[in-house]
Amino acid sequence: MAQETLPDRSPATGHGEGSGGAPGDPARTGRFGRLRRGVRTGGRAGWRRTLLAVGAGLLMWQAFPPFDLTPLAPAGVALLALVLRGRPARTGAWLGFVAGAAFFIPALEGISRIGPDGWILLSLVEAAYFLPLGAGIAVVTRLPGWPVWTAALWVGQEFIRGRVPFGGFPWARLAFSQTATPLTPYASWGGAPLVTFVTALVGGLLAYAAVAAHRARASRRGGADAPTARRALVPVAVPLALVAAVAGGGALIPAPASGRPVTVAVIQGNVPRTGLDAFGQRKAVLDNHVKATHELAARVRAGQVPRPELVVWPENASDLDPYAEPDAYSAIDGAVKDVGVPVLVGALTDAPDGEKVENRGIVWDPRGGPGDYYVKRHPVPFGEYLPFRDILTRLITRFERIPRDFAKGTRSGVMRLGPATVGDVICFEVAYDKEVRDVARGDVLVVQTNNATYGRTSLPPQQIAMSRLRAVEHGRTILVAATSGISAIVAPDGRMLGESREFVPDILVRTVPARTARTPADRLGAAPEWALALLGLGAVFAAAWTARKNEGN
């Protein structure tokens, strides 16, 4: 791809970029003055570009569940690239933030269930990661081959957003919009980061084709002869051919589905909606899962469903500590003995220090009772633990609802559950590459979750989409157990083998493949993400160096 000349169409000023006030007025000159004017004018973006940036964010949002208009993800990336192309870095940062806000505010609307202020604040914090993304894309589009560099910058943005601060919040990554598309198989080669890269690459190539088409049209209008006009179409055909090659390449990647057959069951007991105090609510949730497990045992005895070899309950199936509450212990033990196979029980328990709470997945054997367990390693900041507790509880009374912090687990959730070795992650840990990769040594992956607070919003289907991508990434069956939905059984190739509706009790029983083979993504680990993020950073430095060199000449 040839290097392009990108004229600056910013409106001219009488005094140059750094002026605009009275001479000698320090408040209106220098960097501070430029910053003030940049904010006031949208970073010289203009209202048309700002509206197009909003449109790019909205297009990307529609690619995610529950809409699942998956082609709109690369379309949104393409539009944003065109908006940012060749702009100054400061303008690019502003437009990136606008696009990010237009994307995250609707994509994370489920957070509004815990408060509209928390929803908007989190969305704007996430949008802030698009500030360096927008600035970076604006400058690297001056380089040859810029669709590659812009795609790498998308990976870099997600790299940082998924780690900083408090362990990051990697929800709504581009990859999670591509869970049943020709790009999905790339997950087995390079994980979610590679899927983000190829999604953004397709968008960048579409943007490049649009620029080339505009130039070809201008050439024809300028009276170019037929051979010249045909040559002008070559830059349009090449990026479109590369888009086809990227999509077709995904279809050539094998999707493993075979493995040792294991019959599994997922229990969704449901939650009561209203009319109970806190203790009554917790007891009712436990009773619902106990009742559903007894119903499963009855169906097995009646020959209505095959006998499972293992059963999975969701996160928070028992908010009553079975180690401390004899009634809870007895109810769980009775249900496990009735079904006659090991059950992975989601329960809240007191931590050994007596001050914190542990979010556990407990292997409960019908003969030996509770045994091995996994403690959630990535509790939710401001949800399951409270940073700066002493300060925030005085400022925001809502945080009184978090009287005790959740302890952080220290070991992976790989455990023996009947005939299979399962790798357990709890709730939003499924969004984190490292946590899921660490337990992919299991034959079957498990996601225990409690989405009751966010029921009937976009968040439960988005979490299912993550599980589907993880199944392909690691070549594993994934069992998603949710208290109120959506529970699911996902095949290693990402197909949905069973799915519940929300806020209804359900029992899913299927025979699934248990696999031990590792995917290339497992073997490479985080290397593709690091390589692509560094590639994007290197492109930014190269663009900056080129710009300085040109200024010197």
C-alpha positions as CSV (number, residue, x, y, z in Angstrom):
1,M,0.0,0.0,0.0
2,A,1.5,3.3,-1.1
3,Q,2.0,6.1,1.3
4,E,-0.7,8.7,1.1
5,T,-0.6,12.5,1.1
6,L,-3.1,13.6,3.7
7,P,-3.8,17.4,3.5
8,D,-4.9,19.1,6.7
9,R,-8.3,20.6,6.2
10,S,-8.5,22.2,9.6
11,P,-10.0,25.7,9.5
12,A,-7.3,28.3,9.1
13,T,-6.7,30.8,11.9
14,G,-5.2,34.3,11.7
15,H,-2.5,33.5,14.2
16,G,-1.7,29.8,13.6
17,E,-2.5,26.8,15.8
18,G,-1.1,28.2,19.0
19,S,-2.8,31.5,19.0
20,G,-6.3,32.8,19.4
21,G,-6.1,35.3,22.3
22,A,-4.7,38.7,23.0
23,P,-1.0,39.0,22.6
24,G,0.8,38.5,25.9
25,D,-2.3,36.9,27.6
26,P,-0.8,33.8,29.2
27,A,-4.2,32.2,29.8
28,R,-4.8,32.2,26.1
29,T,-1.5,31.3,24.7
30,G,0.8,28.3,24.9
31,R,-0.2,24.7,25.6
32,F,-2.9,25.6,28.1
33,G,-4.6,27.9,25.7
34,R,-4.4,25.3,22.9
35,L,-5.9,22.7,25.3
36,R,-8.8,25.0,26.2
37,R,-9.6,25.7,22.6
38,G,-9.2,22.1,21.7
39,V,-11.8,21.0,24.2
40,R,-14.1,23.9,23.2
41,T,-14.0,23.2,19.5
42,G,-13.9,19.4,19.8
43,G,-10.2,19.3,19.1
44,R,-10.8,21.0,15.7
45,A,-12.8,17.9,14.7
46,G,-15.8,19.8,13.5
47,W,-19.4,18.7,14.1
48,R,-19.5,16.4,11.1
49,R,-16.6,14.3,12.1
50,T,-17.8,14.3,15.7
51,L,-21.2,12.9,14.5
52,L,-19.4,10.3,12.4
53,A,-17.4,9.3,15.4
54,V,-20.6,8.8,17.3
55,G,-22.0,6.8,14.4
56,A,-18.9,4.5,14.5
57,G,-19.4,3.8,18.2
58,L,-23.1,3.0,17.6
59,L,-22.3,0.7,14.7
60,M,-19.8,-1.3,16.9
61,W,-22.4,-1.6,19.7
62,Q,-24.9,-3.2,17.3
63,A,-22.4,-5.9,16.6
64,F,-22.6,-7.2,20.1
65,P,-25.4,-9.3,21.8
66,P,-28.3,-9.1,21.9
67,F,-28.3,-7.6,18.4
68,D,-25.5,-9.7,17.0
69,L,-25.2,-7.7,13.8
70,T,-21.6,-8.9,13.6
71,P,-20.5,-7.3,10.3
72,L,-21.1,-3.9,11.9
73,A,-18.0,-4.4,14.1
74,P,-15.5,-4.0,11.2
75,A,-17.9,-1.5,9.6
76,G,-17.7,0.7,12.8
77,V,-13.9,0.3,12.8
78,A,-13.7,1.3,9.2
79,L,-15.8,4.4,9.8
80,L,-13.7,5.4,12.8
81,A,-10.5,5.0,10.8
82,L,-11.9,7.3,8.0
83,V,-12.9,9.9,10.6
84,L,-9.4,9.8,12.3
85,R,-7.3,9.4,9.1
86,G,-4.7,12.0,9.0
87,R,-6.0,14.2,11.8
88,P,-3.7,15.7,14.4
89,A,-3.2,13.5,17.4
90,R,-5.1,15.8,19.7
91,T,-8.1,15.8,17.4
92,G,-7.8,12.0,17.1
93,A,-7.9,11.6,20.9
94,W,-11.1,13.7,21.1
95,L,-12.8,11.8,18.3
96,G,-11.7,8.5,19.8
97,F,-13.2,9.4,23.1
98,V,-16.5,10.4,21.5
99,A,-16.7,7.1,19.6
100,G,-15.8,5.2,22.8
101,A,-18.6,6.9,24.8
102,A,-21.1,6.2,22.0
103,F,-20.1,2.6,22.1
104,F,-19.7,1.8,25.8
105,I,-22.7,3.7,27.2
106,P,-25.2,1.5,25.3
107,A,-23.0,-1.6,25.4
108,L,-22.8,-1.5,29.2
109,E,-26.4,-0.4,29.9
110,G,-27.0,-3.4,32.1
111,I,-24.8,-1.8,34.8
112,S,-27.6,0.7,35.2
113,R,-29.3,-1.9,37.4
114,I,-26.9,-1.0,40.2
115,G,-27.2,2.7,39.6
116,P,-27.2,5.1,36.6
117,D,-24.3,7.0,38.0
118,G,-22.1,3.9,38.2
119,W,-23.2,2.9,34.6
120,I,-22.3,6.3,33.1
121,L,-19.1,6.7,35.1
122,L,-17.8,3.2,34.1
123,S,-18.7,3.8,30.5
124,L,-16.8,7.1,30.4
125,V,-13.8,5.5,32.1
126,E,-13.8,2.8,29.5
127,A,-14.2,5.4,26.8
128,A,-11.1,7.1,28.1
129,Y,-9.0,4.2,26.8
130,F,-10.1,5.3,23.3
131,L,-8.2,8.6,23.8
132,P,-4.8,7.1,23.1
133,L,-6.4,4.8,20.6
134,G,-7.8,7.7,18.6
135,A,-4.6,9.6,18.8
136,G,-2.6,6.6,17.7
137,I,-4.8,5.8,14.7
138,A,-4.7,9.4,13.6
139,V,-1.0,9.4,13.3
140,V,-0.3,5.9,12.0
141,T,-2.7,6.4,9.1
142,R,0.1,8.6,7.6
143,L,2.2,5.4,7.2
144,P,2.1,2.9,4.4
145,G,0.2,-0.2,5.3
146,W,-1.8,1.7,7.9
147,P,-4.7,-0.9,8.2
148,V,-2.2,-3.2,9.8
149,W,-1.0,-0.6,12.3
150,T,-4.5,0.5,13.2
151,A,-5.5,-3.1,13.9
152,A,-2.5,-3.6,16.1
153,L,-3.5,-0.4,18.1
154,W,-6.9,-2.0,18.8
155,V,-5.1,-4.9,20.4
156,G,-3.0,-2.5,22.4
157,Q,-6.0,-0.6,23.7
158,E,-7.6,-3.9,24.9
159,F,-4.3,-5.0,26.4
160,I,-4.2,-2.0,28.7
161,R,-8.0,-1.9,29.3
162,G,-7.9,-5.5,30.5
163,R,-5.2,-4.9,33.0
164,V,-5.4,-1.3,34.4
165,P,-6.6,-0.3,37.0
166,F,-7.6,-2.9,39.6
167,G,-6.9,-5.7,37.1
168,G,-8.8,-4.1,34.3
169,F,-12.3,-4.5,32.8
170,P,-12.0,-6.3,29.4
171,W,-15.7,-6.4,28.7
172,A,-16.9,-5.6,25.1
173,R,-13.7,-6.4,23.3
174,L,-14.0,-6.5,19.5
175,A,-13.3,-10.2,19.6
176,F,-16.4,-10.8,21.7
177,S,-18.6,-9.6,18.8
178,Q,-17.2,-12.3,16.6
179,T,-18.3,-15.5,18.2
180,A,-20.1,-17.1,15.2
181,T,-18.5,-15.6,12.2
182,P,-15.7,-16.5,9.7
183,L,-13.3,-14.8,12.0
184,T,-14.1,-16.9,15.0
185,P,-11.7,-19.8,14.2
186,Y,-8.7,-17.4,14.6
187,A,-9.3,-17.7,18.3
188,S,-7.7,-21.2,18.3
189,W,-4.5,-19.8,16.8
190,G,-4.0,-16.6,18.8
191,G,-6.9,-16.3,21.3
192,A,-9.2,-13.3,21.6
193,P,-6.4,-10.8,20.8
194,L,-5.9,-12.3,17.3
195,V,-9.7,-12.2,16.7
196,T,-9.7,-8.5,17.7
197,F,-6.8,-7.9,15.3
198,V,-8.3,-9.6,12.3
199,T,-11.7,-7.9,13.0
200,A,-10.0,-4.5,13.1
201,L,-7.8,-5.4,10.1
202,V,-10.9,-6.1,8.0
203,G,-12.3,-2.7,9.1
204,G,-9.0,-1.0,8.2
205,L,-8.9,-2.6,4.8
206,L,-12.5,-1.6,4.1
207,A,-11.6,2.0,5.0
208,Y,-8.5,1.8,2.7
209,A,-10.8,0.6,-0.1
210,A,-13.2,3.5,0.5
211,V,-10.3,6.0,0.2
212,A,-9.0,4.3,-3.0
213,A,-12.6,4.3,-4.5
214,H,-12.9,8.0,-3.7
215,R,-9.6,8.7,-5.5
216,A,-10.6,6.5,-8.5
217,R,-13.9,8.4,-8.8
218,A,-12.0,11.7,-8.7
219,S,-9.7,10.4,-11.4
220,R,-12.6,9.6,-13.7
221,R,-14.2,13.0,-13.1
222,G,-10.9,14.6,-13.9
223,G,-11.1,13.2,-17.4
224,A,-8.5,10.4,-17.1
225,D,-8.3,8.0,-20.0
226,A,-9.6,4.5,-19.7
227,P,-6.3,2.7,-18.9
228,T,-5.5,5.3,-16.2
229,A,-9.0,4.9,-14.8
230,R,-8.6,1.1,-14.7
231,R,-5.3,1.4,-12.9
232,A,-6.9,3.6,-10.3
233,L,-9.2,0.8,-9.4
234,V,-6.4,-1.6,-8.5
235,P,-6.0,0.0,-5.0
236,V,-9.7,-0.7,-4.4
237,A,-9.5,-4.3,-5.5
238,V,-6.4,-5.2,-3.5
239,P,-7.8,-4.5,0.0
240,L,-11.1,-6.1,-0.8
241,A,-9.3,-9.2,-2.0
242,L,-7.4,-9.2,1.3
243,V,-10.7,-8.9,3.2
244,A,-11.9,-12.0,1.4
245,A,-8.6,-13.8,2.1
246,V,-8.9,-13.0,5.9
247,A,-12.4,-14.3,6.0
248,G,-11.6,-17.3,3.9
249,G,-8.6,-18.1,6.0
250,G,-10.7,-18.5,9.1
251,A,-12.8,-21.1,7.3
252,L,-9.6,-23.2,6.6
253,I,-8.8,-23.4,10.4
254,P,-10.1,-26.8,11.7
255,A,-12.6,-26.6,14.5
256,P,-12.1,-29.7,16.8
257,A,-15.2,-31.3,18.1
258,S,-14.3,-34.9,18.9
259,G,-13.3,-36.2,22.3
260,R,-14.1,-38.7,25.0
261,P,-17.9,-38.6,25.6
262,V,-19.0,-37.4,29.1
263,T,-22.7,-36.9,30.1
264,V,-23.1,-33.7,32.0
265,A,-25.9,-31.7,33.6
266,V,-26.3,-28.0,34.3
267,I,-28.7,-26.8,36.9
268,Q,-30.5,-23.4,36.8
269,G,-32.6,-23.2,39.9
270,N,-33.7,-19.6,39.4
271,V,-34.1,-16.9,42.0
272,P,-37.2,-15.5,43.8
273,R,-38.1,-12.0,42.6
274,T,-39.6,-10.2,45.6
275,G,-41.2,-10.5,49.0
276,L,-38.3,-12.1,51.0
277,D,-35.8,-10.7,53.5
278,A,-32.1,-11.3,52.9
279,F,-32.0,-14.6,54.7
280,G,-35.2,-15.8,53.1
281,Q,-33.9,-14.9,49.7
282,R,-30.7,-16.8,50.2
283,K,-32.6,-19.9,51.5
284,A,-35.0,-19.8,48.6
285,V,-32.2,-19.7,46.0
286,L,-30.6,-22.7,47.7
287,D,-33.9,-24.5,47.9
288,N,-34.5,-23.9,44.2
289,H,-31.2,-25.6,43.2
290,V,-31.8,-28.4,45.7
291,K,-35.3,-29.0,44.3
292,A,-34.0,-28.9,40.6
293,T,-31.3,-31.5,41.5
294,H,-33.9,-33.8,43.1
295,E,-36.0,-33.3,39.9
296,L,-33.0,-34.3,37.8
297,A,-32.6,-37.5,39.9
298,A,-36.3,-38.3,39.5
299,R,-36.0,-37.9,35.7
300,V,-33.0,-40.2,35.6
301,R,-34.9,-42.9,37.5
302,A,-37.8,-42.5,35.2
303,G,-35.6,-42.9,32.2
304,Q,-36.5,-39.5,30.8
305,V,-32.9,-38.3,30.6
306,P,-29.5,-40.2,30.6
307,R,-27.7,-40.4,33.9
308,P,-25.2,-37.6,34.1
309,E,-21.6,-38.3,35.3
310,L,-21.2,-34.8,36.8
311,V,-23.5,-31.9,37.7
312,V,-22.7,-28.2,37.8
313,W,-24.5,-25.6,40.0
314,P,-24.1,-21.9,39.4
315,E,-22.3,-19.2,41.4
316,N,-24.2,-18.2,44.6
317,A,-26.4,-21.3,44.4
318,S,-25.9,-21.3,48.2
319,D,-25.3,-17.9,49.8
320,L,-25.6,-19.8,53.1
321,D,-22.2,-21.1,54.1
322,P,-22.6,-24.9,54.1
323,Y,-19.6,-25.3,56.4
324,A,-21.3,-23.1,59.1
325,E,-25.0,-23.7,58.4
326,P,-26.1,-27.3,59.2
327,D,-29.4,-26.9,57.3
328,A,-27.6,-25.8,54.2
329,Y,-25.1,-28.6,54.4
330,S,-27.9,-31.2,54.9
331,A,-29.9,-29.8,51.9
332,I,-26.9,-29.9,49.6
333,D,-25.7,-33.2,50.7
334,G,-29.2,-34.8,50.3
335,A,-29.5,-33.5,46.8
336,V,-26.0,-34.7,45.8
337,K,-26.7,-38.2,47.3
338,D,-30.0,-38.3,45.4
339,V,-28.5,-37.7,42.0
340,G,-25.6,-40.0,42.9
341,V,-22.7,-38.1,41.1
342,P,-20.3,-35.3,42.1
343,V,-21.8,-31.8,41.9
344,L,-19.8,-28.6,41.6
345,V,-21.6,-26.3,44.1
346,G,-21.3,-22.5,44.0
347,A,-21.3,-21.2,47.5
348,L,-20.3,-18.2,49.6
349,T,-18.2,-19.2,52.6
350,D,-16.4,-17.4,55.4
351,A,-12.7,-16.9,54.7
352,P,-10.2,-18.4,57.1
353,D,-9.4,-15.0,58.5
354,G,-13.0,-14.6,59.6
355,E,-13.3,-11.2,58.1
356,K,-13.6,-11.7,54.4
357,V,-15.9,-13.9,52.2
358,E,-14.9,-16.5,49.7
359,N,-16.7,-17.1,46.4
360,R,-16.2,-20.9,46.0
361,G,-16.9,-23.7,43.6
362,I,-16.9,-26.8,45.8
363,V,-16.6,-30.4,44.5
364,W,-19.3,-32.2,46.5
365,D,-19.1,-36.0,46.4
366,P,-22.2,-38.1,47.1
367,R,-20.1,-40.3,49.5
368,G,-17.4,-38.0,50.8
369,G,-19.2,-34.7,50.9
370,P,-17.4,-31.4,50.2
371,G,-13.8,-31.8,49.0
372,D,-11.7,-29.8,46.6
373,Y,-12.7,-26.2,45.9
374,Y,-11.8,-23.2,43.8
375,V,-11.9,-19.6,45.2
376,K,-12.6,-16.8,42.7
377,R,-9.3,-15.2,41.9
378,H,-10.6,-12.0,40.3
379,P,-13.3,-10.5,42.5
380,V,-15.1,-7.5,41.1
381,P,-13.8,-4.2,42.3
382,F,-16.5,-2.0,43.8
383,G,-18.8,-5.0,43.7
384,E,-17.2,-7.8,45.6
385,Y,-14.5,-5.8,47.2
386,L,-14.1,-2.1,47.9
387,P,-10.8,-0.2,47.2
388,F,-10.3,2.8,49.4
389,R,-13.0,1.5,51.7
390,D,-12.5,4.0,54.5
391,I,-12.9,7.0,52.2
392,L,-15.6,5.7,49.8
393,T,-18.0,4.5,52.5
394,R,-18.1,8.0,53.9
395,L,-18.7,9.6,50.6
396,I,-21.1,7.1,49.0
397,T,-23.7,5.4,51.2
398,R,-24.5,2.8,48.6
399,F,-21.2,1.1,49.3
400,E,-22.6,0.1,52.7
401,R,-24.1,-2.8,50.7
402,I,-20.6,-4.3,50.6
403,P,-20.0,-4.8,54.3
404,R,-17.2,-7.4,53.8
405,D,-14.6,-7.8,51.0
406,F,-14.3,-11.0,49.1
407,A,-11.0,-12.7,49.4
408,K,-8.9,-13.4,46.3
409,G,-8.1,-17.0,45.5
410,T,-4.5,-18.1,45.0
411,R,-4.7,-21.2,42.8
412,S,-6.4,-22.2,39.6
413,G,-9.7,-23.9,39.4
414,V,-8.5,-27.2,37.8
415,M,-10.3,-29.9,39.8
416,R,-11.4,-33.5,39.4
417,L,-15.2,-33.8,39.1
418,G,-16.2,-37.4,38.6
419,P,-14.8,-38.8,35.4
420,A,-13.5,-35.4,34.1
421,T,-11.0,-32.8,35.1
422,V,-12.8,-29.4,35.0
423,G,-11.4,-26.0,34.8
424,D,-13.6,-23.6,36.7
425,V,-13.9,-19.8,36.4
426,I,-16.5,-17.7,38.2
427,C,-18.6,-15.1,36.5
428,F,-16.8,-12.2,34.8
429,E,-13.5,-14.1,35.0
430,V,-14.5,-15.5,31.7
431,A,-13.6,-12.1,30.1
432,Y,-9.9,-12.5,31.2
433,D,-7.5,-14.4,28.9
434,K,-5.1,-15.4,31.6
435,E,-7.7,-16.8,34.0
436,V,-9.3,-19.0,31.3
437,R,-6.1,-20.0,29.8
438,D,-4.8,-21.2,33.2
439,V,-7.7,-23.6,33.6
440,A,-7.8,-24.8,30.0
441,R,-5.7,-27.8,31.2
442,G,-9.0,-29.3,32.2
443,D,-11.0,-31.7,30.0
444,V,-14.1,-29.5,30.3
445,L,-14.4,-25.8,31.2
446,V,-17.0,-24.4,33.6
447,V,-18.3,-20.9,34.0
448,Q,-20.3,-20.5,37.2
449,T,-22.2,-17.2,37.2
450,N,-24.9,-15.2,38.9
451,N,-26.5,-12.7,36.5
452,A,-29.7,-12.1,38.5
453,T,-29.0,-8.4,39.1
454,Y,-28.4,-7.9,35.4
455,G,-31.3,-10.1,34.1
456,R,-33.0,-9.1,30.9
457,T,-30.2,-6.7,29.9
458,S,-27.5,-7.1,27.3
459,L,-24.9,-8.4,29.9
460,P,-26.0,-12.1,30.1
461,P,-26.0,-12.7,26.4
462,Q,-22.7,-10.9,26.1
463,Q,-21.2,-13.2,28.7
464,I,-22.5,-16.2,26.7
465,A,-20.7,-14.8,23.7
466,M,-17.5,-14.7,25.6
467,S,-17.9,-18.4,26.6
468,R,-18.5,-19.4,23.0
469,L,-15.3,-17.7,21.9
470,R,-13.4,-19.3,24.8
471,A,-14.7,-22.8,23.7
472,V,-13.1,-22.2,20.2
473,E,-10.0,-20.6,21.7
474,H,-9.2,-23.6,23.9
475,G,-11.0,-26.4,22.0
476,R,-13.1,-27.3,25.1
477,T,-16.7,-27.9,25.9
478,I,-17.9,-25.1,28.2
479,L,-20.6,-25.5,30.8
480,V,-22.2,-22.2,31.8
481,A,-24.3,-22.5,35.0
482,A,-26.3,-19.4,35.9
483,T,-28.7,-18.9,38.8
484,S,-31.3,-17.2,36.7
485,G,-29.9,-17.5,33.2
486,I,-28.5,-17.7,30.7
487,S,-27.2,-21.2,31.3
488,A,-25.7,-23.1,28.4
489,I,-23.7,-26.0,27.1
490,V,-21.2,-25.0,24.4
491,A,-19.4,-27.4,22.1
492,P,-15.6,-27.0,21.5
493,D,-16.4,-25.5,18.1
494,G,-18.6,-22.8,19.6
495,R,-22.0,-24.3,18.8
496,M,-24.7,-24.0,21.4
497,L,-25.8,-27.5,22.4
498,G,-28.3,-26.3,25.0
499,E,-29.5,-22.9,26.3
500,S,-31.9,-21.8,29.0
501,R,-34.2,-18.9,29.1
502,E,-33.9,-16.3,31.8
503,F,-35.7,-16.4,35.1
504,V,-37.1,-19.9,34.7
505,P,-35.8,-23.1,36.3
506,D,-34.1,-25.4,33.9
507,I,-32.0,-28.6,33.7
508,L,-29.7,-29.1,30.7
509,V,-28.4,-32.6,30.1
510,R,-26.1,-33.5,27.2
511,T,-23.3,-35.9,26.2
512,V,-20.3,-33.7,25.3
513,P,-16.7,-34.3,24.2
514,A,-14.0,-34.1,27.0
515,R,-10.7,-33.1,25.3
516,T,-7.1,-32.9,26.3
517,A,-5.5,-31.7,23.1
518,R,-4.1,-28.2,23.3
519,T,-4.7,-25.5,20.7
520,P,-2.0,-23.3,19.2
521,A,-3.5,-20.4,21.3
522,D,-2.8,-22.5,24.5
523,R,0.8,-23.1,23.5
524,L,1.5,-19.5,22.5
525,G,-0.2,-18.0,25.6
526,A,0.0,-14.2,25.8
527,A,2.7,-13.9,23.1
528,P,0.4,-12.9,20.2
529,E,-1.2,-10.1,22.3
530,W,2.2,-8.7,23.4
531,A,3.5,-8.9,19.8
532,L,0.5,-7.1,18.3
533,A,0.4,-4.5,21.0
534,L,4.1,-3.7,20.6
535,L,3.6,-3.6,16.8
536,G,1.0,-0.9,17.3
537,L,3.3,1.0,19.7
538,G,6.2,0.7,17.2
539,A,4.0,2.1,14.4
540,V,3.2,5.2,16.6
541,F,6.9,5.8,17.2
542,A,7.6,5.4,13.5
543,A,4.9,7.8,12.5
544,A,6.1,10.4,15.1
545,W,9.7,10.0,13.8
546,T,8.7,10.3,10.2
547,A,6.7,13.5,11.0
548,R,9.6,15.0,12.8
549,K,12.0,14.1,10.0
550,N,9.6,15.7,7.5
551,E,9.4,18.9,9.6
552,G,13.2,19.1,9.8
553,N,13.3,19.0,6.0
